[in-house]
């Protein structure tokens, strides 16, 4: 059912992937990245020549006008380059936020579009959180931002490396070799610290998720009563502080490794500057280089060494981004069951619907069958009830019919066609379910009925459906009618409906979709038995001429159905009308008589 998200990509793969996406969706960001990289090279390079030219002009007693013109020109180039670089950097920062939002939305859309088996999988949800958190939810430290920023710095550093190296070589090739060797030690120390941080980044992410989840649960208003009555505040604070202490120790350990790298950098800096400046002073005193070149080469040596540090940091940031990007791309590249190559058209309106479960076997986990070679036919327009104890397979059978899961063995046919030959969206379009856990959204009443944005909602149809289910009078009592916002999430005056009113709203939602198949999967489980029975009878009146499936634990609520199917251990053990089953099925009769005491308003005995 669940694809393992273990695929790994190379650093170059990630760079090309991000650049390809940016080229398609955000070319301005690519322009800013190139502009910043170029300005990052030009600005310090030009600025190194200004003091060198000043010293040379003074030593040579150059004409003041030429001096001002040349130095002024270099200064202007530096200022323009600095300004363009700053502009590009600010623009890049804003657009990098857009990149994070783009991938955050892309990840979210994947959860909406992926197979339903993933939605119910805790493992898959954990993978989603991992893919999202470190890739897009860490702000400037998100993997997408680290990779793109690291690419800019690395490009600028490598290009500057050759420019500064050319200047140093003009003095002495061996000075360049010395700088490279010394810088290599610094690079090695920094990479060790970075690799250690990368080795603990998953641990850090888990700690942050646990702490965040703990904070979220503790802040949930639904836990308010338990927190107070069971005096849980001290316990929650202890757990929160425990995670905070673990996180502090982890960060301390990481920073300790960076401290060692900083010590190596300081030692190599002392050796580098000592040898380099001693040689420069000797070369200047002996007339091998001018004072101007002394200033230029000194600046080049300092910049060259800092470049090595920048290369190490840039490379480290990009490598730190690789594992999170692996997870993000593996999640985005997940493979669902492909759509049929030659999809069959769904039944047209008025064609009638016949559903056949043909030798269907299914399990969520191997070795624990939910449906065991089940066979069942549902005729066109039939009102059929699925009953049985918990775990009998009622809801699973409905999920299979909806295409949310696929049988391990056997087939499900609609009008003789295997439902796997339909496109998913086509199959969904002919089924209107009302589930037990149906949701209300913080939008208007009309949008909650149509489940479409308001501009695509047929207002007359919404009103008709609300009137049909008997909810229009209550909705018209709202200040804004069908335009009234629901819940208190986005507006304080959001409408709140009672349990019975919610069921009517869900019925209106199913009627608005207007499909040939309707499914009611225990949507009234929170109601009392009498209210449930009345609601189901209303469902029956509203779903006339449609093929309708009812699921309920309460057998009395489904007496009106044309046929009742009793499931046990994933098999059909009996089916027929309510009267037939009472007469011919001992299991059904026993269950019904045990429940019947609670179903009658006057507690009269059921015949």
Secondary structure in CASP SS format (residue, H / E / C, confidence):
PFRMAT SS
TARGET T0000
AUTHOR 0000-0000-0000
METHOD secondary structure of the structure
MODEL  1
X C 1.00
X C 1.00
X C 1.00
X C 1.00
X C 1.00
X C 1.00
X C 1.00
X C 1.00
X C 1.00
X C 1.00
X H 1.00
X H 1.00
X H 1.00
X H 1.00
X H 1.00
X H 1.00
X H 1.00
X H 1.00
X H 1.00
X H 1.00
X H 1.00
X H 1.00
X H 1.00
X H 1.00
X H 1.00
X C 1.00
X H 1.00
X H 1.00
X H 1.00
X H 1.00
X H 1.00
X H 1.00
X H 1.00
X H 1.00
X H 1.00
X H 1.00
X H 1.00
X H 1.00
X H 1.00
X H 1.00
X H 1.00
X H 1.00
X H 1.00
X H 1.00
X H 1.00
X H 1.00
X H 1.00
X H 1.00
X H 1.00
X H 1.00
X H 1.00
X H 1.00
X H 1.00
X H 1.00
X H 1.00
X H 1.00
X H 1.00
X H 1.00
X H 1.00
X C 1.00
X C 1.00
X C 1.00
X C 1.00
X H 1.00
X H 1.00
X H 1.00
X H 1.00
X H 1.00
X H 1.00
X H 1.00
X H 1.00
X H 1.00
X H 1.00
X H 1.00
X H 1.00
X H 1.00
X H 1.00
X H 1.00
X H 1.00
X H 1.00
X H 1.00
X H 1.00
X H 1.00
X H 1.00
X H 1.00
X H 1.00
X H 1.00
X H 1.00
X H 1.00
X H 1.00
X H 1.00
X H 1.00
X H 1.00
X H 1.00
X H 1.00
X H 1.00
X H 1.00
X H 1.00
X H 1.00
X H 1.00
X H 1.00
X H 1.00
X H 1.00
X H 1.00
X H 1.00
X H 1.00
X H 1.00
X H 1.00
X H 1.00
X H 1.00
X H 1.00
X H 1.00
X H 1.00
X C 1.00
X C 1.00
X H 1.00
X H 1.00
X H 1.00
X H 1.00
X C 1.00
X C 1.00
X H 1.00
X H 1.00
X H 1.00
X H 1.00
X H 1.00
X H 1.00
X H 1.00
X H 1.00
X H 1.00
X H 1.00
X H 1.00
X H 1.00
X H 1.00
X H 1.00
X H 1.00
X C 1.00
X C 1.00
X H 1.00
X H 1.00
X H 1.00
X C 1.00
X H 1.00
X H 1.00
X H 1.00
X H 1.00
X H 1.00
X H 1.00
X H 1.00
X H 1.00
X H 1.00
X H 1.00
X H 1.00
X H 1.00
X H 1.00
X H 1.00
X H 1.00
X H 1.00
X H 1.00
X H 1.00
X H 1.00
X H 1.00
X H 1.00
X H 1.00
X H 1.00
X H 1.00
X H 1.00
X H 1.00
X H 1.00
X C 1.00
X C 1.00
X C 1.00
X H 1.00
X H 1.00
X H 1.00
X H 1.00
X H 1.00
X H 1.00
X H 1.00
X H 1.00
X H 1.00
X H 1.00
X H 1.00
X H 1.00
X H 1.00
X H 1.00
X H 1.00
X H 1.00
X H 1.00
X H 1.00
X H 1.00
X H 1.00
X H 1.00
X H 1.00
X H 1.00
X H 1.00
X H 1.00
X H 1.00
X H 1.00
X C 1.00
X H 1.00
X H 1.00
X H 1.00
X H 1.00
X H 1.00
X H 1.00
X H 1.00
X H 1.00
X H 1.00
X H 1.00
X H 1.00
X H 1.00
X H 1.00
X H 1.00
X H 1.00
X H 1.00
X H 1.00
X H 1.00
X H 1.00
X C 1.00
X H 1.00
X H 1.00
X H 1.00
X H 1.00
X H 1.00
X H 1.00
X H 1.00
X H 1.00
X H 1.00
X C 1.00
X C 1.00
X C 1.00
X H 1.00
X H 1.00
X H 1.00
X H 1.00
X H 1.00
X H 1.00
X H 1.00
X H 1.00
X H 1.00
X H 1.00
X H 1.00
X H 1.00
X H 1.00
X H 1.00
X H 1.00
X H 1.00
X H 1.00
X H 1.00
X H 1.00
X H 1.00
X H 1.00
X H 1.00
X H 1.00
X H 1.00
X H 1.00
X H 1.00
X H 1.00
X H 1.00
X H 1.00
X H 1.00
X H 1.00
X H 1.00
X H 1.00
X H 1.00
X H 1.00
X H 1.00
X H 1.00
X H 1.00
X H 1.00
X H 1.00
X H 1.00
X H 1.00
X H 1.00
X H 1.00
X H 1.00
X H 1.00
X H 1.00
X H 1.00
X H 1.00
X H 1.00
X H 1.00
X H 1.00
X H 1.00
X C 1.00
X C 1.00
X C 1.00
X C 1.00
X C 1.00
X H 1.00
X H 1.00
X H 1.00
X H 1.00
X H 1.00
X H 1.00
X H 1.00
X H 1.00
X H 1.00
X H 1.00
X H 1.00
X H 1.00
X H 1.00
X H 1.00
X H 1.00
X H 1.00
X H 1.00
X H 1.00
X H 1.00
X H 1.00
X H 1.00
X H 1.00
X H 1.00
X H 1.00
X H 1.00
X H 1.00
X H 1.00
X H 1.00
X H 1.00
X H 1.00
X H 1.00
X H 1.00
X H 1.00
X H 1.00
X H 1.00
X H 1.00
X H 1.00
X H 1.00
X H 1.00
X H 1.00
X H 1.00
X H 1.00
X C 1.00
X C 1.00
X C 1.00
X C 1.00
X C 1.00
X C 1.00
X C 1.00
X C 1.00
X C 1.00
X C 1.00
X C 1.00
X C 1.00
X C 1.00
X C 1.00
X C 1.00
X C 1.00
X C 1.00
X C 1.00
X C 1.00
X C 1.00
X C 1.00
X C 1.00
X E 1.00
X E 1.00
X E 1.00
X E 1.00
X E 1.00
X E 1.00
X E 1.00
X E 1.00
X E 1.00
X E 1.00
X E 1.00
X C 1.00
X C 1.00
X E 1.00
X E 1.00
X E 1.00
X E 1.00
X E 1.00
X E 1.00
X E 1.00
X E 1.00
X E 1.00
X E 1.00
X E 1.00
X C 1.00
X C 1.00
X C 1.00
X C 1.00
X E 1.00
X E 1.00
X E 1.00
X E 1.00
X E 1.00
X C 1.00
X C 1.00
X C 1.00
X C 1.00
X C 1.00
X C 1.00
X H 1.00
X H 1.00
X H 1.00
X H 1.00
X H 1.00
X H 1.00
X H 1.00
X H 1.00
X C 1.00
X C 1.00
X C 1.00
X C 1.00
X C 1.00
X C 1.00
X C 1.00
X E 1.00
X E 1.00
X E 1.00
X E 1.00
X E 1.00
X E 1.00
X C 1.00
X C 1.00
X E 1.00
X E 1.00
X H 1.00
X H 1.00
X H 1.00
X C 1.00
X C 1.00
X H 1.00
X H 1.00
X H 1.00
X H 1.00
X H 1.00
X C 1.00
X C 1.00
X E 1.00
X E 1.00
X E 1.00
X E 1.00
X E 1.00
X C 1.00
X C 1.00
X C 1.00
X C 1.00
X C 1.00
X C 1.00
X C 1.00
X C 1.00
X E 1.00
X H 1.00
X H 1.00
X H 1.00
X H 1.00
X H 1.00
X H 1.00
X C 1.00
X C 1.00
X C 1.00
X H 1.00
X H 1.00
X H 1.00
X C 1.00
X C 1.00
X H 1.00
X H 1.00
X H 1.00
X H 1.00
X H 1.00
X H 1.00
X H 1.00
X H 1.00
X H 1.00
X H 1.00
X H 1.00
X C 1.00
X C 1.00
X H 1.00
X H 1.00
X H 1.00
X H 1.00
X H 1.00
X C 1.00
X C 1.00
X C 1.00
X C 1.00
X H 1.00
X H 1.00
X H 1.00
X C 1.00
X E 1.00
X E 1.00
X C 1.00
X C 1.00
X C 1.00
X C 1.00
X C 1.00
X C 1.00
X C 1.00
X C 1.00
X E 1.00
X C 1.00
X C 1.00
X C 1.00
X H 1.00
X H 1.00
X H 1.00
X H 1.00
X H 1.00
X H 1.00
X H 1.00
X H 1.00
X H 1.00
X H 1.00
X H 1.00
X H 1.00
X H 1.00
X H 1.00
X H 1.00
X C 1.00
X C 1.00
X C 1.00
X E 1.00
X E 1.00
X E 1.00
X E 1.00
X E 1.00
X C 1.00
X C 1.00
X C 1.00
X C 1.00
X C 1.00
X C 1.00
X C 1.00
X H 1.00
X H 1.00
X H 1.00
X H 1.00
X H 1.00
X H 1.00
X H 1.00
X H 1.00
X H 1.00
X H 1.00
X H 1.00
X H 1.00
X H 1.00
X H 1.00
X C 1.00
X C 1.00
X C 1.00
X C 1.00
X E 1.00
X E 1.00
X E 1.00
X E 1.00
X E 1.00
X E 1.00
X C 1.00
X C 1.00
X H 1.00
X H 1.00
X H 1.00
X H 1.00
X C 1.00
X C 1.00
X C 1.00
X C 1.00
X E 1.00
X E 1.00
X E 1.00
X E 1.00
X E 1.00
X E 1.00
X C 1.00
X C 1.00
X E 1.00
X E 1.00
X E 1.00
X E 1.00
X E 1.00
X E 1.00
X C 1.00
X H 1.00
X H 1.00
X H 1.00
X H 1.00
X H 1.00
X H 1.00
X H 1.00
X C 1.00
X H 1.00
X H 1.00
X H 1.00
X H 1.00
X H 1.00
X H 1.00
X H 1.00
X H 1.00
X H 1.00
X H 1.00
X H 1.00
X C 1.00
X C 1.00
X C 1.00
X C 1.00
X C 1.00
X C 1.00
X C 1.00
X C 1.00
X C 1.00
X C 1.00
X C 1.00
END
